[in-house]
């Protein structure tokens, strides 16, 4: 496979002639490029009375590879042929280099250009392209590709540094200006080239607007930008910031980023997203009941959006707006975010590429896990992830309540791993939360509802009056069904939901129509029998979460920690408590007090598993009952840097120091 590399344009703020004098000092060797051992001139000719000069060199380069690799290929150095074409009339230098060594196995071609800046004749531009085609190299093709990429990166980084070094050296010698070449009075004049040098991307522009990118990342950015030139129905070229975000979202795989970006551009065109800021008008229910809004900037210059999710009437907003209008609101916020990002970058004169989200979860309860609301959230999340990648720089989740791990379990599955790493969580401990926020937000702009001094213009939220509900906005049978209770309806609605699936699929994405019921397991318990689940924990501070429904009769639920290795159980009728020498306080400990769960109750809870022990979830049925259950272990990595604060959230109103239960 042919590897292609393209550098952005580097600008030297010196005239072309001075840059050329500095360039000549690179030969035959220079200390900044120790890999170049020697350069011999094999041909040097002046043409057209000195207007043009063609120089060919044979360059000896050290093999920058591990010792064992050099022994295997049998060489310590390789040779390259370099040809320079200098045109003093048009003030250009074109350089072409190809490999002489192993040319039947590898083809390396590099082309560089120095030329006068098209908009400022006192400046000089430089750009570079290269291709690497490894046909066959003793089975080390992949290693050669990696070395080629490494060498390209090193030479690109060193190139500008070398020219700057020799220009400083010339100035120390008193040479600060070199006269432009003029043809002899009686000599024939060299024709002036009509060649245009389009500057695709300026290296200074990258540093000022996109931040520090590696040469390989710059190359991929230019490659994707050129690919977009070939898109026929492209109404407007996306900004370099947008191109960069899509590349980053696809881990710098150009073809994947191109496909994702083209799909998004088509989506924007079909839904008139470019006109959203001008055309969208917030409905009155949003103005009066939506608890979200923009609030200053964080310490990195990112605009901050505050969402008081715990104060949001999810059901009321969804039933009064409908799915598509709620999505429209979310997209309008995203478009505002892009606009504010650009304004912040211009104001600060530094790269600002994303915004921060501050989510206040005070008041979050099981009513927020209403099934249509969760479906709407997943639908919006998927749409935003697909079309606004890498616009979220940081998510600060504050006052996380006891029910939060349940909600996070559901939602986090639809957020990519890179985005999840941007989440930071804080419990209801105000001092700990304020200390955490102080790392990212100036103290004077911490909102007053979090104990800070700054007033906000964000609505408190509250219940949406039912008089604002749209007729038939959502299915009636979903009105009061929390996600936590959905398992109890699994068997009764299986056949009905199958018929609705095909029509729903046409309208909603895969995330939108995600059916949580298949996550749940149904267990029939006879009178006097138990059901037990053994979780072997190897991740201290991971979080065990559970959600179960009880039908027909009461159940007793207890969580134990077991310090000895237990065998796998093959007979459901046998309990671990039937084992000999299995004694409480000796080899097992009660982590949660026994909870009596009544008929038709839904129980949610979580527990921080501090130890590398086994944890035993134990249900006992005195009179026979049906159990519909789901559990999950959340990695401690999900709460990196925030575990202490979350524990305070879990332990509030709980008799156990590291857990919670909700009914």
Residue, then its C-alpha position, 0 to 999 in steps of 0.5 A: x500500500x502506498x503511503x502519502x504524506x503532505x505537510x502544511x505550508x511553512x512560512x519564513x518571514x524572510x525574503x526568498x534570496x536570504x532563505x536560499x543562502x541559508x539553505x546552501x549551508x545545510x550541505x554537505x552536512x549540518x549538526x541538526x541532521x546527524x542522520x545525513x552523513x555526507x552529500x556529494x555533488x554529482x552534477x551542477x549546471x547553470x542555465x540562462x545566464x545564471x537564472x537557473x541552476x540544477x544541482x544533483x547530489x548523492x546523499x549518504x544517510x545512516x539507517x535509523x533502525x534497531x541494531x538487529x534490524x540493520x544486521x538483518x538487512x546487512x547495511x548501516x547506511x543508504x543512499x538517496x539521489x536529490x535534484x534541486x531546480x533553482x529558478x532565480x527569476x521566478x524565485x522558486x526552488x523545487x527539490x526531488x529526492x528518490x532512494x537509490x538503495x533497495x530501489x527494487x523493493x522500496x520506492x520513496x519519492x519526496x518533493x519540496x518547494x521553496x517559493x516567494x509568498x504570493x501575498x508578501x514578496x518579502x516572505x518565503x513559503x515551504x511545502x513538502x509531499x512524500x510517497x512511500x511504496x514498500x513492495x517487498x522488504x524481507x518480511x519487514x514491510x510493516x516495520x519499514x512503514x513505521x520507520x518511514x513515518x517516523x523519519x518523515x516526522x523528524x525531517x519535517x520538524x527539523x526543516x524549519x528549525x535548520x533554516x532558522x538556525x542558518x539565518x541567525x548564523x548569517x545575521x551574526x556574520x552581518x548578512x541580513x539581506x541578499x539582493x534579488x537576482x537580475x539578468x545581465x543587461x545584454x543577456x536574454x531574459x528568462x521567461x516569468x512563470x505563470x505558476x500559482x502557488x495556492x497555500x492550502x494550509x499555513x503552519x502558523x494558521x494551524x498553531x494559532x487555530x488548531x493547536x499543536x499537531x504532529x506532522x502526521x496529523x497535519x498530513x492527514x488533515x490536508x489529505x482529508x481537505x483535498x478529498x473534500x474537493x472531489x465531493x460534487x454536491x458540497x455546498x460549502x467547504x467545512x472549516x479546518x476545525x470541523x475537519x480536525x474534529x471528524x479526524x480526531x473522532x475516527x482516530x485519524x483514519x482518513x477514509x473513515x473520517x471522510x465517510x463520517x463527514x460526508x454523511x454529516x454534511x448530507x444530513x446538514x443539507x437535508x435538515x437545513x442545519x446551516x440555517x438553524x440559528x437564524x430560523x429556530x425560535x424557542x417554543x414558550x415551554x422551553x423558555x419557561x421550563x427548560x433548565x439549561x443555558x450558557x454561562x461564561x467560560x472555563x479556565x481554558x476559554x471553553x464556553x460553559x453550558x449548564x444543564x440542571x437535569x435533576x430539575x428537568x421535567x423530562x416527561x412534560x418537555x417530551x410530551x409538550x414538544x415531541x421527539x423531533x422538536x426536543x432534538x431540534x432544541x439540542x441541535x440548536x444548542x450544539x450550533x450555538x456552541x460552535x458559534x461561541x467556540x469560534x467567538x472565544x477563539x477569536x477573542x483569546x487569539x488561541x485555539x478553542x475547539x470545544x465547549x464544556x458542559x456542567x450537569x447538575x443532578x440535584x433532584x434526579x430520581x427514578x422519574x427521570x428514568x421514564x422509558x420514552x425519556x431514556x429513548x429520547x436521550x439516547x436518540x439525541x445522544x446518537x445524533x449529536x455524536x454522529x454530527x458534532x464529534x469532539x465538540x465536547x471538551x469536558x463534562x462536569x457532573x455535580x451533585x450526583x445522587x444515589x440513583x445516578x449509577x443506574x442512569x449512567x449504566x444505561x446512557x454510557x453504553x451509547x457514548x464512545x469511550x473517548x467521550x466517556x473519558x471526559x466525564x468528571x463526577x462529583x457528589x453532593x459534598x459541597x466543599x469537595x465539589x467546589x474544590x473540584x470545580x475550582x480546577x476548571x472554573x474560576x471561583x467568581x463564576x461558580x453558579x449560586x445554586x452550587x454555593x458560588x457567587x455568580x447569578x445565572x439566567x438559567x430557568x429553575x425548570x419544574x413541572x410542565x403543565x399538562x395543558x401544554x401537552x400535545x395530543x397523542x405525543x407519546x404512546x399512552x401505555x408508556x406514560x408512567x413506565x420507568x426504565x426500572x420497571x420495564x422488565x415486569x412488562x417483558x412477557x406481556x408485551x413481547x408479541x405486541x412490540x414485535x408488530x410495532x418494531x418495523x414501523x418504529x425502525x423507519x423513523x428512529x435510529x438503532x439507539x432510539x429503538x433500543x429495547x432495554x427489556x432484553x437486558x433483564x432475566x426472569x427467575x421463578x422462586x418457589x416458597x422457601x427457595x433462594x436465588x444467588x448471584x456470585x460476583x468475583x471482583x478484581x477491580x477495587x472501587x468498581x461499582x455493583x449496580x442492580x435493578x429488579x422488580x418483585x411480582x406476586x409475593x415479597x422477597x428478601x434481598x441481602x448483599x454479602x461479601x465473601x472472603x474465601x473462594x467459592x465453587x461454581x454452583x450447578x444446582x439452583x436449589x442449593x444455597x451457598x449457605x448450605x456449605x459447611x463452615x460457612x459462617x458470618x463474620x468469619x468467611x462472609x460479611x453482610x455488606x447490605x442489611x436485608x431489605x424486604x421487597x414488596x409485591x410490584x415494587x422496583x428496587x434499584x441500588x448500588x454498592x462500591x466494591x472496595x475489596x478483591x473479594x467475591x460479592x454475593x447477591x442473595x434473594x429469599x422467597x418466603x411464599x414464592x415470587x417472580x424476580x425480574x433482575x438486571x445487574x452490572x459492574x461499572x469499572x472504577x475507571x469510569x469514575x477516575x478522579x471522582x470516586x471519593x465524591x461519588x461515595x458520599x453521594x451513594x452513602x447519603x440516607x443509607x445505612x451502608x457506608x458505600x451503597x444506596x438503594x431506591x424503591 
